Amino acid sequence: MTELATAGIAAADIHMIEAAARRLHGHARRTPMLSSPFLDEIAGRRVLVKAECLQHTGSFKFRGAWNAVSALHPPGVIAFSSGNHAQGVALAAKLKGIPATIIMPSDAPRIKIENTRALGAEVVLYDRATENRDAIGASLSKERGLTLIKPFDMAEVIAGQGTAGLEIAEQAAEAGVDAADVLVCCGGGGLTSGIALALEARAPGMRVRPVEPEGFDDVARSLVAGEVQTNARLTGSICDAIVTPRPGALTWPILQQLCGPGLVVSEAQALRAMALAHDRLKIVLEPGGAVALAAALFLPGPGDAVIAVATGGNVDRAMMRRALDLPLEG
Amino acid sequence: MTELATAGIAAADIHMIEAAARRLHGHARRTPMLSSPFLDEIAGRRVLVKAECLQHTGSFKFRGAWNAVSALHPPGVIAFSSGNHAQGVALAAKLKGIPATIIMPSDAPRIKIENTRALGAEVVLYDRATENRDAIGASLSKERGLTLIKPFDMAEVIAGQGTAGLEIAEQAAEAGVDAADVLVCCGGGGLTSGIALALEARAPGMRVRPVEPEGFDDVARSLVAGEVQTNARLTGSICDAIVTPRPGALTWPILQQLCGPGLVVSEAQALRAMALAHDRLKIVLEPGGAVALAAALFLPGPGDAVIAVATGGNVDRAMMRRALDLPLEG
């Protein structure tokens, strides 16, 4: 165990992750670890894929949301998100029987707004140009007594995401793999840091490496620089689910202490990974949820095996068609 | 327990299925039971989906193949198939380190031939117009000492497929469901009869119902008639994976004794179910693997919950595009 964890510096630790696992038991899915000899052939090593796209609401985000609402017992919750975090929080609140308010920009895709509403949440829209999101959130939060569930920079959320790491440790051991790089699609670092904490304690032969899309590689550059770096822009990526301004205040120290060097893939590689996941694993991935698989398949790496976390599958049909229009491979 | 099982009339029984489960443990995947509130809304009841498309080689067929090669210890195996059974047998043999010979028509899709070869099998092609498949098989079988693995009419195969039923019983209980229709995409009836035997013993509140595409509903008509009926034609269905001439000699008595009335869906409904599985469950289904989900979603049925077995995901990209071109729903 590193000094970080023993010294209690980290926002979350293995005990919080184990407590989260007890809360999630019977509520979150234990997602399968998938593989295909065809993908092994492409990568030149065994590729194990943790299919978090099969989690409730189509991404790992339900884990952190469920843990937060279970641990904090809030009378109601509020979140800022137009994406996977919104759906995770909305479903967790619905299942707990508490109200959820989700604040989204008014130009968010119609389908995301509708999906979040269909999960029982009240969606409050704001105008990005003229209104202040945080002010609206603070006002609603106070008025209604709602607890803010942050997308990654929150101990309960990191611990909840870390439960995926406990499962990876067990499933990798069942597959006979005890030392490998574990590649994780990385935005703010909630999932990556949670998995790193879990594996440090439960499978110390594993090395967690964040994976990001080209041009939005703040975590990879931060790890190289030894201090937080930011992204020059926040729009224009098909991997929108994992584009964040910078690593989180709570997640960054964990990433820095526990993770190996970051990996960066192109959008084209993410789309190829989506197509191969369709063809060979029979799962649906969104571009941001496919970057770790892309890195496992197309980038060199050490060892006989690599583990990729496929973090989400909330892709619109047009994007999936774009992936399926690529040439067959593998 | 019915007279059928106690009298030992059935080709397989719960003890054979339990033995198969022991053989499959650690080799076949325990596939997840998925669900989505959006699908529940469409169906007007809870829909649980057993995702056998996530089994090795993309369909449940690996279960029966693995059980057969594990139980019979053949020096080598042979099978007639251009589809899911071929891949299941090829991978099972490869993992056992024994040779597999797969006999396919020379006009089988290139990709299916290549996939089967890539799984280590020798593919022997024959001309449907001028050559006799069975004669080629018998000759090769004798010459090389190979054991024929039939696609459904074989006790070890039925028992292997039945292991999916044991998992359904456990997973349904975990979900709080102990009485429901269990809808199974049905070709020759190996999976359907295996699941029916498993559930008769382990979850007697369940009723198994075969689901077929319009125009290829030999099992549904056989159940109505009380005797085996055949399909008028064997080609021209997009649900080719589950089109067979008639129920099997071993499977039919089990289907007749244990299954409820058959259900029939249109090709359009199968495609809609594929699109909804993509959007809401993040899994890839082939048309023949989607008919049970289609029946669960679009046909009326009793009870608060229904279970659909999504049997396979080996779909070519053009067919998936066809499904994704349908209007959004649910």
Interface residues (C-beta under 8 A of the other chain):
Chain A: G26 R29 R30 T31 P32 L34 P37 F38 E41 A51 C53 L54 G58 L91 I111 N115 A118 L119 E174 A275 H278 D279 L281 K282 I283 V284 L285 G313 R317 M320 R321 L324 L328
Chain B: G26 R29 R30 T31 P32 L34 P37 F38 E41 A51 C53 L54 G58 L91 I111 N115 A118 L119 E174 A275 H278 D279 R280 L281 K282 I283 V284 L285 G313 R317 M320 R321 L324 L328
